[in-house]
Amino acid sequence: AINLDLTGDILDSITIPPHGLIAVIDANQMLIARRPAAREAVGKQVELHWIAEFVQEGHSSLTRLVDSPIDQEVRLVSLRRLNNLPFIVAVGEARREILRTWYQQVWGITILTLAFWGMAFIILRHYRMLLIQRQIVKHQATHDALTGIPTLRLIMDRLQMAGERAKREQKKAAVLFIDLDGFKAANDCFGPVSYTHL
């Protein structure tokens, strides 16, 4: 004979998650012990067809998503046979707990993904600003601030590049110099902006 109180005490000592389930069922589908406790159901027949199939077909384990007929909680329940004993142990976790954990993981992954893309956006934006600033500084270094005309430094750089290219391609390079008569007078009269239009 099985001491139902002792079996219940043993189950009470096992830690299970909130809304979880642990139950011991005998080979005749009689509920021997259950946690959370359901004193009115202990010692009565468990009327679930899938448990009957499990017992009749001799499976060693089976997992199903089921509604508990005792507390109407939807659980993912796993049945296991105990070696050399005529008992079946049912262990279950509430679907809402599984989904809560899953939602937490999804939210965690979502937040990490958003943080990653946010950081990537900030880094790319900063990099783009650095490129723009570099172009501005390069332009300021090679062009006159007032007129925007290339400076002597840029002209010398382009002459050197043209000379190196001509040497590499075994061609000749030429420089065209234009002298405008009366340019100083026009510059003095109309200001430095006028010679950009000449």
Legacy VTK file of the C-alpha trace (Angstrom):
# vtk DataFile Version 3.0
C-alpha trace
ASCII
DATASET POLYDATA
POINTS 198 float
0.000 0.000 0.000
1.154 3.508 -0.770
1.147 6.180 1.917
-0.470 9.118 0.087
0.488 11.614 2.814
4.156 10.641 2.563
4.066 10.947 -1.241
2.430 14.373 -0.886
5.101 15.448 1.623
7.836 14.393 -0.786
6.246 16.439 -3.590
5.887 19.438 -1.256
9.647 19.389 -0.702
10.307 19.774 -4.457
10.565 23.325 -5.781
8.465 23.997 -8.860
7.939 27.245 -10.792
4.818 29.364 -10.215
1.769 27.714 -11.786
3.901 24.625 -12.418
2.791 21.059 -11.783
4.220 17.836 -10.477
2.011 14.790 -10.038
2.362 11.064 -9.502
-0.133 8.780 -11.277
-0.278 5.009 -10.972
-0.688 2.498 -13.813
-4.499 2.605 -13.374
-4.495 6.379 -13.966
-5.200 7.087 -10.297
-3.785 10.397 -9.004
-1.550 9.553 -6.058
-0.133 13.001 -5.288
-0.125 16.435 -6.858
1.493 19.779 -6.383
-0.065 22.301 -6.279
-2.206 20.363 -3.886
-5.644 19.201 -4.993
-6.867 17.067 -2.075
-10.272 16.495 -3.720
-8.588 14.920 -6.772
-6.052 12.702 -4.972
-7.106 9.056 -5.062
-9.436 9.595 -8.022
-9.157 8.510 -11.640
-7.459 10.992 -14.027
-9.770 11.207 -17.033
-7.391 12.284 -19.795
-7.298 10.218 -23.003
-3.663 11.024 -23.772
-2.562 9.627 -20.386
-4.576 6.474 -21.147
-2.794 6.204 -24.522
0.544 6.727 -22.774
-0.197 3.905 -20.313
-1.614 1.498 -22.940
1.075 2.032 -25.579
3.920 1.709 -23.086
5.781 4.917 -23.953
8.667 5.893 -21.694
8.009 9.623 -22.093
5.508 11.967 -23.715
5.088 15.748 -23.785
1.868 17.613 -24.561
0.275 21.041 -24.133
-2.891 20.391 -22.110
-5.600 22.071 -20.068
-5.594 20.782 -16.511
-9.014 19.382 -15.608
-8.361 20.262 -11.959
-7.353 23.937 -12.109
-7.934 24.750 -15.823
-4.328 25.958 -16.194
-2.804 25.401 -19.646
0.518 23.657 -19.171
3.241 21.972 -21.159
3.256 18.601 -19.403
5.849 15.876 -19.725
5.025 12.325 -18.614
7.797 9.911 -17.582
7.698 6.361 -16.333
9.669 5.519 -13.204
12.002 2.583 -13.721
10.809 -0.646 -12.061
7.857 1.173 -10.442
4.244 1.242 -11.581
4.121 5.036 -11.495
4.053 7.873 -13.964
5.421 11.294 -13.024
3.869 14.316 -14.685
5.868 17.541 -14.615
4.443 20.678 -16.170
5.080 24.357 -16.600
2.323 26.874 -17.229
2.101 28.175 -20.769
1.894 31.730 -19.463
5.215 31.260 -17.639
6.839 29.838 -20.756
5.473 32.720 -22.823
6.511 35.278 -20.189
10.067 33.950 -20.336
9.933 33.929 -24.128
8.594 37.513 -24.198
11.379 38.616 -21.866
13.952 37.048 -24.156
12.379 38.628 -27.247
12.287 42.036 -25.553
15.889 41.623 -24.452
17.007 40.723 -27.956
14.921 43.559 -29.418
16.424 46.108 -27.035
19.956 44.871 -27.762
19.286 44.997 -31.501
17.892 48.529 -31.282
20.846 49.595 -29.144
23.265 48.098 -31.672
21.597 49.845 -34.627
21.371 53.086 -32.645
25.091 52.956 -31.895
25.837 52.058 -35.522
23.758 55.038 -36.676
25.562 57.399 -34.280
28.980 56.083 -35.326
28.165 56.351 -39.053
26.726 59.831 -38.570
29.862 60.885 -36.696
32.072 59.338 -39.387
30.120 61.189 -42.088
30.540 64.464 -40.190
34.294 63.817 -39.951
34.467 63.233 -43.719
32.575 66.457 -44.388
34.816 68.378 -41.985
37.898 66.882 -43.625
36.652 68.020 -47.049
35.946 71.501 -45.682
39.407 71.757 -44.098
41.046 70.482 -47.297
39.113 73.020 -49.361
40.009 75.814 -46.948
43.684 74.834 -47.129
43.765 74.908 -50.934
41.359 77.743 -51.784
41.198 81.419 -50.939
38.600 82.044 -48.205
37.309 85.268 -49.788
37.190 84.388 -53.474
37.243 80.607 -53.508
40.058 80.667 -56.088
42.687 77.904 -55.756
45.751 78.966 -53.792
49.353 78.748 -54.899
49.683 75.577 -52.843
46.946 73.804 -54.867
48.351 75.097 -58.146
51.821 73.808 -57.251
50.355 70.445 -56.226
48.476 70.122 -59.542
51.588 71.146 -61.498
53.616 68.481 -59.689
50.927 65.855 -60.392
50.786 66.853 -64.072
54.582 66.654 -64.307
54.657 63.189 -62.716
51.872 61.982 -65.009
53.620 63.332 -68.107
56.834 61.620 -67.023
55.025 58.339 -66.339
53.206 58.398 -69.694
56.287 59.804 -71.482
54.420 62.894 -72.635
54.980 66.596 -72.239
53.190 69.005 -69.944
52.677 72.727 -70.492
51.692 75.698 -68.323
49.675 78.572 -69.757
50.207 81.943 -68.100
47.814 84.789 -68.868
48.664 88.356 -67.973
45.822 90.846 -68.006
46.677 94.475 -68.648
45.129 96.870 -66.193
44.057 94.144 -63.828
45.398 95.937 -60.739
43.327 98.978 -61.482
40.145 96.875 -61.914
40.919 95.046 -58.689
41.491 98.308 -56.802
38.336 99.853 -58.228
35.869 96.947 -57.966
37.434 94.852 -55.188
38.800 91.313 -55.147
35.419 89.751 -55.958
35.406 91.266 -59.476
38.354 89.290 -60.847
36.521 86.009 -60.339
34.115 87.129 -63.072
36.889 88.137 -65.480
LINES 1 199
198 0 1 2 3 4 5 6 7 8 9 10 11 12 13 14 15 16 17 18 19 20 21 22 23 24 25 26 27 28 29 30 31 32 33 34 35 36 37 38 39 40 41 42 43 44 45 46 47 48 49 50 51 52 53 54 55 56 57 58 59 60 61 62 63 64 65 66 67 68 69 70 71 72 73 74 75 76 77 78 79 80 81 82 83 84 85 86 87 88 89 90 91 92 93 94 95 96 97 98 99 100 101 102 103 104 105 106 107 108 109 110 111 112 113 114 115 116 117 118 119 120 121 122 123 124 125 126 127 128 129 130 131 132 133 134 135 136 137 138 139 140 141 142 143 144 145 146 147 148 149 150 151 152 153 154 155 156 157 158 159 160 161 162 163 164 165 166 167 168 169 170 171 172 173 174 175 176 177 178 179 180 181 182 183 184 185 186 187 188 189 190 191 192 193 194 195 196 197
